[in-house]
Amino acid sequence: PALFPILFALGKVFDGIIDIPFAHITDTLSTKWGRRRPPIAVCLVPMIVSFALCWIPVGGAERPLFNTIWVTVFSVIFFATYTMCLIAFYGSLSTACSDEPQRLRVSGYKSFFDTICYCIVYALVPVILTGAKIQITTLVFICMPLMLTMIIPLFLIKEGEKYGYPENEGMSPEKVTIGESLRLTFKNHIFRNWLLVNCCTFFGLQMFLSSMNGLIIGGMGLNGLQMAILNTCAFGPVPVMLYLFNKAKARYGVRATYQSCLLAFAVAIMSFFIGSRFMLGEGNATLKIAIGIIGGLCGSWSIGVFFMMPYLAPAQISSVEEKLTGKNHSAMYFAGNAVATSIVGAISGNLVYEYIKNIFFAKGKGLVWAEAGNGLSASESAYKALFGNVGTADEVASSVFNFGNLIVPFIFCITCIAGF
């Protein structure tokens, strides 16, 4: 447990760093099939194979250290190939979309489907696993054929000899070296400002997504069905909220509208603390659900926008730059965005949260690091460390609290205010 967060965080950082050479490859590649499609085709098979191997712990239960290293290695391969597919696709957005309204629509649709995916993964999957009593590995392999949908962009991206752009008779953008591409990207003050804002929010967002189940089930003491209700209230209104966001953006500008989203989520995230077992005790499920629903509805104004802006901002910035300079290196803006968020996400979700979720405390007793051991759950281990004996399950539930579940709302609230 102590080694896994470190190795996984390093893997995520590597995933971010490798985005830069990958972005340069897809920005400058010249083949008869185009720039963006060949990287997707080449990376598809290793992406699927490495992902599958992540879920096959060949070391067995007797060699957890070997399994930790095994998962890390194949995770790095998966991160790299998956990222190459995404960067190649995102890099096509600045030329595939003719103007800002079209890029806004594409980013809005992307955000809408991202929201559905996150809702399924973080809300519905835990309910399915609990209700059907199946292992997550089984569900993973059942769903793995969905990865073949990565082939779809190969038919959507229109470039190469057949379409005459950019390698044939069509308008060919000026070639940009990797050094110049990096300089243009990170010297762009609008992009640097965007990175600062995005890193603030992504730090809290990644920690929240990693801890969401724990915040609801462990922190608030609700069950899987009640968690599904809260998530439905948070994710369900997102399409309407995205429509309203676009209307507000047209009237007040993207900056002021996005700032309202940051403040709204800063308020919404605190509902997890207000409705927690620490504040309201055991039971009181109706009140906790009511607080969670109010917080979810407030947060739904922001959720879709958090997914939309990382696509919209780099695409718009790179498109304007191409019109002004004739230089198209749009994938590098997505790579720069990915480098920053990968490092921030690795620190937040894969390092900080992986440690603070192993810290427990009892009121008036102090903090204790609690790993599961000797057949005890983590909270029971904490109870034993704090009180010297293990009480009943009810005594443990009412006396021992997870420090991570309580501190995450405050962290995300602070990062939203910083982003504002």
matplotlib code that plots the C-alpha trace (Angstrom):
import matplotlib.pyplot as plt

x = [0.0, 2.9, 4.7, 1.7, 0.8, 4.4, 4.8, 1.4, 2.0, 5.4, 3.5, 1.0, 3.8, 5.5, 2.2, 2.2, 5.8, 5.6, 2.7, 5.1, 7.1, 3.9, 2.2, 5.1, 4.9, 1.3, 1.7, 4.5, 3.7, 3.3, 1.9, -0.6, -3.1, -2.7, -1.2, -3.7, -4.9, -1.7, -0.9, -4.3, -4.1, -0.6, -1.4, -4.8, -3.6, -0.9, -3.4, -5.9, -3.4, -1.6, -4.9, -5.9, -2.6, -3.1, -6.0, -4.2, -2.0, 0.3, 2.1, -0.9, -1.8, 1.6, 3.6, 1.9, 5.1, 5.6, 1.9, 2.4, 5.4, 3.6, 0.5, 2.7, 4.7, 1.6, -0.2, 2.6, 2.3, -1.5, -1.2, 1.3, -0.7, -4.1, -2.7, -1.3, -4.7, -6.4, -3.8, -4.0, -7.8, -7.8, -5.2, -7.6, -10.3, -8.7, -8.9, -12.0, -14.0, -14.3, -15.0, -15.4, -19.2, -18.5, -15.6, -17.9, -20.6, -18.0, -16.6, -20.1, -21.0, -17.6, -18.4, -21.9, -20.6, -17.7, -20.2, -22.3, -19.1, -18.0, -21.5, -21.5, -18.0, -18.1, -21.8, -23.3, -20.4, -20.1, -23.8, -23.5, -20.5, -22.3, -25.7, -24.5, -21.7, -19.1, -15.4, -14.5, -12.1, -15.0, -16.8, -13.7, -13.3, -17.0, -16.8, -13.4, -14.9, -16.0, -12.4, -12.8, -14.8, -11.4, -11.4, -14.2, -11.9, -10.1, -13.3, -14.1, -10.8, -10.7, -7.1, -4.4, -4.2, -7.9, -8.8, -5.7, -5.0, -2.5, 0.1, -1.2, -2.6, -4.5, -3.3, -0.3, 0.6, 4.1, 6.2, 7.1, 10.1, 9.5, 11.6, 9.7, 6.4, 7.2, 8.3, 5.1, 2.9, 4.4, 5.1, 1.5, 0.3, -3.4, -2.5, -0.3, -3.2, -5.5, -3.0, -2.9, -6.7, -7.0, -4.3, -6.0, -9.4, -7.9, -6.0, -9.3, -11.3, -9.0, -9.0, -12.8, -13.2, -10.9, -12.7, -16.3, -17.5, -15.7, -17.2, -20.8, -20.6, -17.9, -18.2, -21.9, -22.8, -25.2, -25.7, -25.2, -28.8, -28.7, -25.4, -27.0, -29.7, -27.1, -25.2, -28.3, -29.1, -25.5, -25.0, -28.6, -29.1, -25.7, -27.0, -29.4, -26.6, -24.3, -27.0, -27.4, -23.6, -23.4, -26.2, -24.5, -21.1, -22.6, -23.9, -21.2, -18.1, -16.4, -14.3, -17.1, -19.3, -16.5, -15.8, -19.4, -19.0, -15.9, -17.7, -20.8, -18.8, -16.8, -20.2, -21.5, -18.5, -19.0, -22.3, -20.2, -18.8, -22.0, -23.9, -21.1, -21.3, -18.8, -21.4, -24.7, -23.8, -25.1, -28.6, -30.3, -30.3, -33.2, -31.4, -28.1, -29.8, -31.5, -28.2, -26.5, -29.3, -29.0, -25.2, -25.5, -27.9, -25.7, -22.6, -24.3, -23.8, -20.1, -19.6, -20.0, -18.0, -15.1, -15.0, -15.7, -13.1, -9.9, -11.0, -12.4, -9.6, -6.6, -8.5, -9.6, -6.1, -4.3, -6.9, -6.4, -2.7, -2.8, -4.9, -2.4, 0.9, 0.0, 1.6, -0.5, 0.8, -2.5, -1.7, 1.1, -1.4, -3.3, 0.0, 1.0, -2.4, -2.0, 1.5, 0.3, -2.8, -1.0, 1.5, -1.2, -3.5, -0.7, 0.1, -3.5, -5.3, -2.5, -0.3, -1.9, -5.3, -3.9, -2.1, -4.7, -7.4, -5.3, -5.4, -8.2, -9.1, -11.5, -12.8, -10.4, -8.0, -5.8, -4.7, -3.5, -2.2, -4.3, -3.6, -5.8, -4.2, -4.9, -8.3, -9.4, -10.9, -9.0, -11.5, -11.3, -7.5, -7.7, -10.1, -7.7, -4.8, -6.8, -8.5, -6.5, -9.3, -11.8, -15.4, -18.5, -19.1, -21.5, -19.0, -16.3, -18.7, -19.7, -16.3, -13.7, -13.7, -11.7, -9.5, -9.4, -13.2, -13.4, -10.5, -11.2, -14.2, -12.0, -9.2, -11.4, -13.2, -9.9, -8.7, -11.9, -11.5, -7.9, -9.0, -11.6]
y = [0.0, 2.4, 1.7, 1.6, 5.4, 6.3, 4.0, 4.9, 8.6, 8.2, 6.4, 9.3, 11.8, 9.8, 9.8, 13.6, 14.1, 11.7, 13.7, 16.4, 14.2, 12.4, 15.7, 16.7, 13.4, 13.9, 17.6, 17.0, 13.5, 13.3, 10.1, 9.3, 8.5, 11.9, 13.1, 12.1, 8.7, 6.6, 7.1, 6.0, 2.9, 2.0, 2.4, 0.7, -2.9, -2.3, 0.0, -2.9, -5.6, -3.5, -2.6, -6.2, -7.2, -4.6, -6.7, -10.1, -10.3, -13.1, -13.0, -14.3, -13.4, -14.5, -11.8, -8.5, -6.5, -8.2, -7.5, -3.8, -3.5, -5.5, -3.2, -0.1, -1.3, -2.1, 1.0, 3.1, 1.3, 1.8, 5.5, 6.2, 4.4, 5.7, 9.2, 9.1, 8.1, 11.0, 13.6, 12.7, 13.0, 16.3, 17.7, 17.4, 19.6, 23.0, 22.2, 19.9, 22.8, 25.9, 28.5, 29.0, 28.2, 24.9, 24.1, 25.0, 22.6, 19.8, 20.4, 20.5, 17.2, 15.7, 17.0, 15.6, 12.1, 12.4, 13.2, 10.1, 7.9, 9.3, 8.8, 5.2, 4.5, 6.3, 5.8, 2.9, 0.4, 0.2, -0.5, -3.2, -4.8, -4.8, -5.9, -8.6, -9.7, -9.9, -9.0, -5.8, -7.8, -9.7, -6.5, -5.0, -7.9, -7.9, -4.2, -4.4, -4.6, -1.0, 0.0, -0.8, 2.4, 4.1, 3.1, 5.6, 8.6, 6.8, 7.4, 10.8, 12.6, 13.6, 14.1, 12.4, 11.7, 11.1, 14.6, 16.5, 18.0, 18.7, 16.5, 16.8, 19.8, 21.3, 24.2, 23.0, 24.7, 25.8, 23.0, 23.7, 22.1, 20.6, 23.3, 26.1, 24.3, 24.2, 27.8, 29.0, 26.9, 27.9, 31.6, 32.1, 34.1, 33.2, 29.5, 30.0, 31.7, 28.9, 26.3, 28.0, 27.9, 24.4, 23.0, 24.5, 23.0, 19.7, 19.1, 19.2, 17.5, 14.5, 14.0, 14.3, 11.7, 9.3, 9.8, 10.2, 6.7, 7.1, 10.5, 9.2, 5.7, 6.1, 9.8, 10.2, 6.6, 6.1, 2.9, 2.2, 3.1, 6.4, 7.2, 6.6, 9.1, 11.8, 11.1, 11.3, 14.7, 15.9, 14.4, 14.3, 18.1, 18.5, 18.7, 21.5, 23.2, 23.0, 24.7, 27.4, 27.8, 28.5, 31.1, 32.8, 32.7, 34.5, 37.2, 37.5, 36.0, 32.7, 34.1, 35.3, 32.3, 29.9, 31.8, 31.3, 27.5, 27.5, 29.3, 27.1, 23.9, 25.4, 25.7, 22.3, 20.3, 21.3, 19.4, 16.2, 17.6, 19.1, 15.9, 13.6, 11.2, 13.5, 16.4, 14.6, 11.2, 7.8, 7.6, 10.9, 9.4, 11.6, 14.8, 13.7, 12.8, 16.2, 18.0, 15.8, 16.6, 20.3, 20.1, 17.9, 20.3, 23.2, 21.3, 20.2, 23.8, 23.1, 19.4, 19.5, 22.7, 21.1, 18.5, 20.9, 23.7, 21.5, 20.7, 24.1, 26.3, 24.6, 24.2, 27.8, 29.1, 27.0, 27.9, 31.6, 31.2, 29.3, 32.1, 34.7, 32.9, 30.0, 27.6, 24.6, 22.6, 22.2, 18.8, 20.5, 22.7, 19.6, 17.9, 20.9, 20.8, 17.0, 17.4, 19.9, 18.0, 14.6, 15.9, 17.6, 14.6, 12.2, 14.3, 14.8, 11.5, 9.0, 10.3, 12.6, 10.9, 7.4, 8.4, 10.5, 7.9, 5.6, 8.1, 7.7, 9.5, 9.5, 12.7, 13.7, 10.8, 11.9, 10.6, 7.1, 5.5, 2.4, -0.3, -3.4, -6.4, -9.5, -9.8, -6.4, -3.7, -0.4, 1.3, -1.6, -1.4, 2.3, 1.6, -1.0, 1.4, 4.2, 2.3, -0.8, -3.2, -3.7, -3.0, -4.0, -2.8, -0.1, 1.1, 1.4, 3.2, 5.7, 6.3, 6.2, 8.6, 8.6, 11.7, 11.7, 11.7, 14.8, 16.8, 16.4, 18.8, 21.5, 20.9, 21.1, 24.2, 25.9, 25.0, 26.2, 29.6, 29.7, 29.0, 31.8]
z = [0.0, 0.7, -2.6, -5.0, -4.8, -5.5, -8.5, -9.9, -9.5, -11.4, -14.1, -14.4, -14.5, -17.3, -19.1, -19.0, -20.1, -23.0, -24.4, -25.7, -28.2, -29.1, -29.9, -32.1, -34.0, -34.8, -35.6, -38.1, -39.5, -43.2, -44.7, -47.5, -44.7, -43.0, -39.8, -37.1, -38.2, -38.3, -34.6, -33.6, -35.8, -34.6, -30.9, -30.8, -30.3, -27.6, -25.8, -25.5, -24.7, -22.0, -20.4, -20.2, -18.7, -15.9, -14.6, -14.6, -11.4, -12.5, -9.1, -7.3, -3.7, -2.5, -4.4, -4.0, -4.6, -7.9, -8.8, -7.9, -10.3, -13.0, -12.9, -12.9, -16.0, -18.1, -16.8, -18.3, -21.6, -21.5, -20.5, -23.4, -26.2, -25.0, -24.7, -28.2, -29.6, -27.7, -28.7, -32.3, -32.2, -30.2, -32.5, -35.4, -33.7, -34.6, -38.3, -38.3, -36.7, -38.8, -36.0, -32.3, -32.1, -33.8, -31.4, -28.6, -29.8, -30.2, -26.8, -25.4, -26.8, -25.6, -22.2, -22.3, -23.1, -20.6, -17.9, -18.8, -18.7, -15.3, -13.9, -15.0, -13.8, -10.4, -9.5, -11.4, -11.5, -7.6, -7.4, -10.1, -8.4, -5.0, -6.3, -8.7, -6.3, -9.1, -9.1, -10.9, -13.1, -14.6, -15.4, -17.0, -19.4, -20.3, -21.2, -22.9, -26.5, -26.0, -26.5, -30.2, -30.5, -30.6, -34.3, -35.0, -35.4, -38.2, -40.3, -39.0, -39.6, -43.2, -44.3, -46.4, -50.2, -50.5, -49.2, -50.2, -46.8, -45.5, -47.4, -51.0, -52.9, -50.0, -47.8, -46.0, -42.7, -41.9, -40.3, -36.7, -34.9, -31.5, -29.9, -31.6, -30.8, -27.1, -27.2, -28.9, -26.6, -23.2, -24.2, -25.1, -22.1, -22.6, -22.5, -19.4, -17.6, -18.6, -17.3, -13.9, -13.6, -14.9, -12.6, -9.6, -10.4, -11.7, -8.4, -6.5, -9.2, -9.5, -5.7, -5.6, -8.4, -6.6, -3.3, -4.4, -3.3, 0.0, 0.6, 0.1, 1.5, 4.2, 4.9, 4.8, 5.7, 2.8, 0.8, -2.9, -3.9, -2.0, -3.7, -7.1, -6.1, -5.3, -8.4, -10.6, -9.1, -9.8, -13.3, -14.6, -15.1, -16.8, -20.5, -19.5, -17.5, -20.6, -22.7, -20.0, -19.8, -23.5, -23.2, -20.2, -22.0, -25.0, -22.7, -20.0, -21.6, -20.9, -18.0, -15.8, -16.6, -15.8, -12.5, -11.5, -12.1, -9.8, -7.0, -7.4, -7.0, -4.0, -2.3, -3.6, -2.5, 1.1, 1.2, 1.7, 4.9, 6.2, 5.5, 6.9, 9.8, 11.6, 11.6, 11.7, 13.3, 12.3, 10.8, 9.7, 6.1, 4.9, 6.0, 4.5, 1.2, 1.1, 1.7, -0.9, -3.5, -2.9, -3.3, -6.4, -8.1, -7.3, -8.5, -11.8, -13.1, -13.0, -13.7, -17.5, -17.8, -16.0, -18.8, -21.6, -21.0, -21.3, -24.9, -25.8, -24.5, -26.3, -29.5, -29.6, -28.7, -31.4, -34.0, -33.5, -33.6, -36.9, -38.4, -37.2, -38.0, -40.3, -37.9, -36.9, -33.9, -32.1, -30.6, -28.6, -26.7, -25.7, -24.7, -22.6, -21.0, -20.4, -19.0, -16.4, -15.4, -15.4, -12.9, -10.8, -11.0, -10.0, -7.0, -6.1, -6.8, -7.0, -4.2, -1.7, -1.6, -1.5, 1.7, 3.5, 2.9, 5.2, 8.1, 10.6, 13.8, 16.7, 18.3, 21.1, 20.4, 17.5, 14.1, 13.3, 10.1, 9.5, 7.0, 6.8, 8.6, 10.5, 8.9, 10.1, 8.0, 7.9, 10.3, 12.7, 12.6, 13.4, 16.2, 17.7, 17.4, 19.1, 21.8, 22.3, 21.5, 18.6, 19.4, 17.5, 14.0, 15.2, 17.8, 15.1, 12.7, 15.2, 16.8, 14.0, 11.0, 7.8, 7.7, 3.9, 3.6, 5.8, 4.3, 0.6, 0.4, 2.0, -0.4, -3.5, -2.1, -1.7, -5.2, -6.8, -5.0, -6.2, -9.7, -9.5]

ax = plt.figure().add_subplot(projection="3d")
ax.plot(x, y, z, "-o")
ax.set_aspect("equal")
plt.show()
